[in-house]
Amino acid sequence: MYRKELYVFDGERPRKTVIRPYTEQDMEAMIRIQQESFPPPFPEELWWNREQLGNHMRLFPEGALCAEVEGEVVASMTGLLVHYDPQDKDHSWAEITDSGYITNHNPDGNTLYVVDIGARPAYRKLGLGKWLMLSMYEVVIRLNRERLLGGGRLPGYGRVAEEMTPEAYVEEVLQGKRKDPVMSFLLKCGRTPLKLAADYLEDEESRNYAMLMEWKNPFYSR
Ligand SMILES: CC(C)(COP(=O)(O)OP(=O)(O)OC[C@H]1O[C@@H](n2cnc3c(N)ncnc32)[C@H](O)[C@@H]1OP(=O)(O)O)[C@@H](O)C(=O)NCCC(=O)NCCS
């Protein structure tokens, strides 16, 4: 099973961190990460429940990772395997993740699809999100799949939605004229934009838009 030990930097201070699969014992901590990561107006019913978390651990434990800082689980990332073809018609988050229950997980799928990533606010900008993403890339390499893919929310879009289209917004983020809390983070993690998706998730801040972004496995062999 996956286990990575490292130090993240909290300002000048190194803090001992472990990235590992989450288990039954981590349920409370996982739910707390969700509550703090997705505060209102994000719909509460989209936070993890025990059944979803149980499915993640049972159906695809390789894709259920958490980051523990000095013994406390404070960030997590979850994925499932799906078959994806860039020609496929647009999907919503609920369709491709079975609303987070991942019962559609396909062990033969060519793509590791991100269901969710989040870090508790007090533990942000320490590099945990990026370390989790890099760890998930390692899972993609180990399982020899084509890509990691996911829809990145655009929480900064809502503030300027009256002034510009979402296409213009993501273009400005790509040109470095604007920063988006999620899309800029994903770019820093090495993800590249594929296409804009409308009605992706009930997410007022993003006006329900998301940017589908991928990372291609450089080691992939057929
Ligand atoms: C998105 C999220 C997981 C990022 O986690 P994090 O641990 O704070 O991110 P990291 O510290 O690993 O940041 C990695 C890089 O992204 C940048 N970054 C992180 N948050 C950013 C932000 N809000 N705006 C711009 N850049 C940001 C960092 O500066 C860092 O850059 P560097 O590599 O040049 O140092 C976290 O902000 C979060 O939980 N958000 C709420 C939940 C959410 O919306 N998740 C996405 C679902 S699609």
The ligand as an SDF file (V2000), in Angstrom:
LIG
                    3D

 48 50  0  0  0  0  0  0  0  0999 V2000
   -7.3420   23.7370   -3.9570 C   0  0  0  0  0  0  0  0  0  0  0  0
   -6.6650   23.2990   -2.6580 C   0  0  0  0  0  0  0  0  0  0  0  0
   -6.8260   21.7960   -2.4820 C   0  0  0  0  0  0  0  0  0  0  0  0
   -5.1660   23.6730   -2.7280 C   0  0  0  0  0  0  0  0  0  0  0  0
   -4.4980   23.0740   -1.6530 O   0  0  0  0  0  0  0  0  0  0  0  0
   -3.1660   23.6540   -0.9910 P   0  0  0  0  0  0  0  0  0  0  0  0
   -2.5900   22.5630   -0.1590 O   0  0  0  0  0  0  0  0  0  0  0  0
   -3.4330   24.9390   -0.2980 O   0  0  0  0  0  0  0  0  0  0  0  0
   -2.2490   23.9470   -2.2760 O   0  0  0  0  0  0  0  0  0  0  0  0
   -0.6400   23.8840   -2.3230 P   0  0  0  0  0  0  0  0  0  0  0  0
   -0.0880   24.5270   -1.0960 O   0  0  0  0  0  0  0  0  0  0  0  0
   -0.1900   22.5100   -2.6070 O   0  0  0  0  0  0  0  0  0  0  0  0
   -0.3570   24.8090   -3.5800 O   0  0  0  0  0  0  0  0  0  0  0  0
    0.3290   24.3580   -4.7580 C   0  0  0  0  0  0  0  0  0  0  0  0
    0.5770   25.5710   -5.6450 C   0  0  0  0  0  0  0  0  0  0  0  0
   -0.6800   26.1620   -5.9920 O   0  0  0  0  0  0  0  0  0  0  0  0
   -0.7280   27.5280   -5.5800 C   0  0  0  0  0  0  0  0  0  0  0  0
   -2.0330   27.8360   -5.0180 N   0  0  0  0  0  0  0  0  0  0  0  0
   -2.6450   27.1940   -4.0120 C   0  0  0  0  0  0  0  0  0  0  0  0
   -3.8060   27.8230   -3.6930 N   0  0  0  0  0  0  0  0  0  0  0  0
   -3.8930   28.8920   -4.5320 C   0  0  0  0  0  0  0  0  0  0  0  0
   -4.8300   29.9530   -4.6740 C   0  0  0  0  0  0  0  0  0  0  0  0
   -5.8900   30.0570   -3.8680 N   0  0  0  0  0  0  0  0  0  0  0  0
   -4.6150   30.8720   -5.6360 N   0  0  0  0  0  0  0  0  0  0  0  0
   -3.5370   30.8220   -6.4380 C   0  0  0  0  0  0  0  0  0  0  0  0
   -2.5810   29.8400   -6.3330 N   0  0  0  0  0  0  0  0  0  0  0  0
   -2.7680   28.9010   -5.3740 C   0  0  0  0  0  0  0  0  0  0  0  0
    0.3060   27.6350   -4.4860 C   0  0  0  0  0  0  0  0  0  0  0  0
    0.7880   28.9670   -4.3560 O   0  0  0  0  0  0  0  0  0  0  0  0
    1.3740   26.6580   -4.9240 C   0  0  0  0  0  0  0  0  0  0  0  0
    2.2170   27.2770   -5.8730 O   0  0  0  0  0  0  0  0  0  0  0  0
    3.7880   26.8910   -5.9610 P   0  0  0  0  0  0  0  0  0  0  0  0
    3.8130   25.4550   -6.4500 O   0  0  0  0  0  0  0  0  0  0  0  0
    4.3260   27.8710   -6.9260 O   0  0  0  0  0  0  0  0  0  0  0  0
    4.3280   27.0290   -4.5760 O   0  0  0  0  0  0  0  0  0  0  0  0
   -7.2790   24.0500   -1.4400 C   0  0  0  0  0  0  0  0  0  0  0  0
   -7.2280   25.4380   -1.6790 O   0  0  0  0  0  0  0  0  0  0  0  0
   -8.7140   23.6680   -1.1340 C   0  0  0  0  0  0  0  0  0  0  0  0
   -8.9570   22.7380   -0.3690 O   0  0  0  0  0  0  0  0  0  0  0  0
   -9.7010   24.3900   -1.6860 N   0  0  0  0  0  0  0  0  0  0  0  0
  -11.1180   24.1730   -1.4160 C   0  0  0  0  0  0  0  0  0  0  0  0
  -11.6090   22.8950   -2.0060 C   0  0  0  0  0  0  0  0  0  0  0  0
  -11.6390   22.9110   -3.5290 C   0  0  0  0  0  0  0  0  0  0  0  0
  -12.1800   23.8130   -4.1500 O   0  0  0  0  0  0  0  0  0  0  0  0
  -11.0400   21.8870   -4.1200 N   0  0  0  0  0  0  0  0  0  0  0  0
  -10.9640   21.7410   -5.5690 C   0  0  0  0  0  0  0  0  0  0  0  0
  -12.1130   20.9380   -6.0590 C   0  0  0  0  0  0  0  0  0  0  0  0
  -12.1740   20.9430   -7.8360 S   0  0  0  0  0  0  0  0  0  0  0  0
  1  2  1  0
  2  3  1  0
  2  4  1  0
  2 36  1  0
  4  5  1  0
  5  6  1  0
  6  7  2  0
  6  8  1  0
  6  9  1  0
  9 10  1  0
 10 11  2  0
 10 12  1  0
 10 13  1  0
 13 14  1  0
 14 15  1  0
 15 16  1  0
 15 30  1  0
 16 17  1  0
 17 18  1  0
 17 28  1  0
 18 19  1  0
 18 27  1  0
 19 20  2  0
 20 21  1  0
 21 22  1  0
 21 27  2  0
 22 23  1  0
 22 24  2  0
 24 25  1  0
 25 26  2  0
 26 27  1  0
 28 29  1  0
 28 30  1  0
 30 31  1  0
 31 32  1  0
 32 33  2  0
 32 34  1  0
 32 35  1  0
 36 37  1  0
 36 38  1  0
 38 39  2  0
 38 40  1  0
 40 41  1  0
 41 42  1  0
 42 43  1  0
 43 44  2  0
 43 45  1  0
 45 46  1  0
 46 47  1  0
 47 48  1  0
M  END
$$$$
